[in-house]
Amino acid sequence: MSTEANKQIVRRYQEAYNTNNLDALDAVVAADIATPNMLPGFPAGLEGVKQMHRLAIDAWPNLQTAIEDLIAEGDYVAARVAVSATPQKEAFGVPPNGKSFRISGQYVVRIQNGKIVEHFGVEDAIGIMQQMGLMPAPGGL
């Protein structure tokens, strides 16, 4: 597939998350997707990805991820994203306290036969904790 076609798959992937249309993931994500950074307690593969998203969206109903940059090379697409939410329930150690957060993240996916088969991602978890008042900001001891 072309790099532009691979970027379009990533856009569809992100749109499925942002609209909470997890059934749409079936068309762009392999059932046995490799996700080395999956949190403990979630099953492997697409089902684990969906379960983690359901937990996040239940606690953070306005969760949105905006793609800021997409770079493609061969079978790989790298995305730089902005993630924002206002927690309404506790999830991932973040309690609801009326505050919102906006952080940056990056992920790289590998696409094979029109589907994402690997996902490697990192998010600014410290930024969430600081913005939520759960740990001091730099210099704010």
C-alpha positions as CSV (number, residue, x, y, z in Angstrom):
1,M,0.0,0.0,0.0
2,S,1.1,3.6,-0.5
3,T,2.2,5.7,2.4
4,E,-0.9,8.0,1.8
5,A,-3.2,4.9,2.0
6,N,-1.5,3.9,5.3
7,K,-2.0,7.4,6.6
8,Q,-5.7,7.2,5.7
9,I,-5.9,3.9,7.7
10,V,-4.5,5.8,10.8
11,R,-7.0,8.6,10.3
12,R,-9.9,6.1,10.2
13,Y,-8.4,4.4,13.3
14,Q,-8.3,7.7,15.2
15,E,-11.8,8.7,14.0
16,A,-13.2,5.4,15.3
17,Y,-11.8,6.2,18.7
18,N,-13.0,9.8,18.7
19,T,-16.5,8.8,17.8
20,N,-16.5,5.8,20.1
21,N,-17.4,3.6,17.1
22,L,-15.3,0.6,18.2
23,D,-16.9,-1.7,15.6
24,A,-15.2,0.5,12.9
25,L,-11.9,-0.7,14.3
26,D,-12.5,-4.1,12.9
27,A,-12.0,-2.8,9.4
28,V,-8.6,-1.1,10.2
29,V,-7.1,-3.1,13.1
30,A,-6.0,-6.8,13.0
31,A,-7.7,-9.0,15.6
32,D,-4.3,-10.1,16.8
33,I,-2.7,-6.6,16.9
34,A,0.6,-6.5,18.9
35,T,0.5,-3.8,21.6
36,P,3.6,-4.1,23.7
37,N,2.6,-1.2,25.9
38,M,-0.9,-2.7,26.9
39,L,-1.7,-2.1,30.5
40,P,-1.7,-5.2,32.8
41,G,-5.1,-6.9,33.2
42,F,-6.3,-6.4,29.6
43,P,-6.4,-9.2,27.1
44,A,-4.0,-9.2,24.1
45,G,-5.2,-8.1,20.7
46,L,-8.0,-6.0,19.5
47,E,-10.4,-7.1,22.2
48,G,-8.0,-5.7,24.9
49,V,-7.7,-2.4,22.9
50,K,-11.5,-2.1,22.9
51,Q,-11.8,-2.9,26.6
52,M,-9.2,-0.3,27.5
53,H,-11.0,2.3,25.4
54,R,-14.4,1.4,26.9
55,L,-12.9,2.0,30.4
56,A,-11.3,5.3,29.4
57,I,-14.5,6.6,27.6
58,D,-16.7,5.6,30.6
59,A,-14.5,7.6,33.0
60,W,-13.5,10.4,30.5
61,P,-16.6,10.8,28.2
62,N,-15.2,13.8,26.3
63,L,-11.8,12.1,25.6
64,Q,-10.5,13.3,22.2
65,T,-7.3,12.7,20.4
66,A,-6.3,15.1,17.6
67,I,-3.7,14.1,15.1
68,E,-1.1,16.9,14.8
69,D,1.4,15.2,12.5
70,L,1.5,12.0,10.5
71,I,4.7,10.7,9.0
72,A,4.8,7.5,6.9
73,E,7.6,5.4,5.7
74,G,7.0,2.0,4.1
75,D,4.6,0.0,6.3
76,Y,5.0,2.4,9.3
77,V,3.0,5.5,10.2
78,A,4.1,7.7,13.1
79,A,1.5,10.1,14.7
80,R,2.1,13.0,17.0
81,V,-1.2,13.6,18.9
82,A,-2.8,15.9,21.4
83,V,-5.1,14.1,24.0
84,S,-7.6,15.9,26.1
85,A,-10.3,14.9,28.6
86,T,-12.1,15.9,31.7
87,P,-12.3,12.9,34.1
88,Q,-15.8,12.2,35.4
89,K,-14.9,8.9,37.1
90,E,-11.6,7.4,38.4
91,A,-9.6,5.6,35.8
92,F,-5.9,4.7,35.4
93,G,-5.2,6.4,38.8
94,V,-6.8,9.7,37.8
95,P,-9.7,10.8,40.0
96,P,-12.4,13.2,38.9
97,N,-11.8,16.6,40.4
98,G,-13.3,19.0,37.9
99,K,-10.0,19.6,36.2
100,S,-9.3,18.8,32.5
101,F,-6.0,17.8,31.0
102,R,-4.4,18.2,27.6
103,I,-1.2,16.2,26.9
104,S,0.9,15.1,24.0
105,G,1.5,11.6,22.8
106,Q,3.1,9.7,20.0
107,Y,2.5,6.4,18.5
108,V,3.9,4.3,15.6
109,V,1.9,1.6,13.9
110,R,2.8,-1.0,11.3
111,I,0.3,-1.7,8.6
112,Q,0.0,-5.0,6.8
113,N,-2.7,-5.9,4.3
114,G,-4.6,-2.8,5.0
115,K,-4.8,-3.3,8.8
116,I,-2.8,-2.1,11.8
117,V,-0.9,-5.1,13.1
118,E,1.4,-3.4,15.6
119,H,1.0,-0.3,17.8
120,F,3.7,1.3,19.9
121,G,2.6,4.4,21.9
122,V,3.6,6.7,24.7
123,E,1.6,9.5,26.4
124,D,2.6,12.1,28.8
125,A,1.2,10.5,32.0
126,I,3.2,12.8,34.2
127,G,1.6,15.8,32.4
128,I,-1.9,14.3,33.3
129,M,-0.8,14.0,37.0
130,Q,0.5,17.5,37.1
131,Q,-2.5,19.1,35.4
132,M,-4.8,17.2,37.6
133,G,-3.0,18.4,40.7
134,L,-1.8,15.0,41.7
135,M,1.9,15.8,41.6
136,P,3.9,19.1,41.5
137,A,4.8,20.8,38.2
138,P,8.5,21.3,37.6
139,G,9.9,23.8,40.0
140,G,6.7,23.7,42.0
141,L,7.9,21.6,45.0
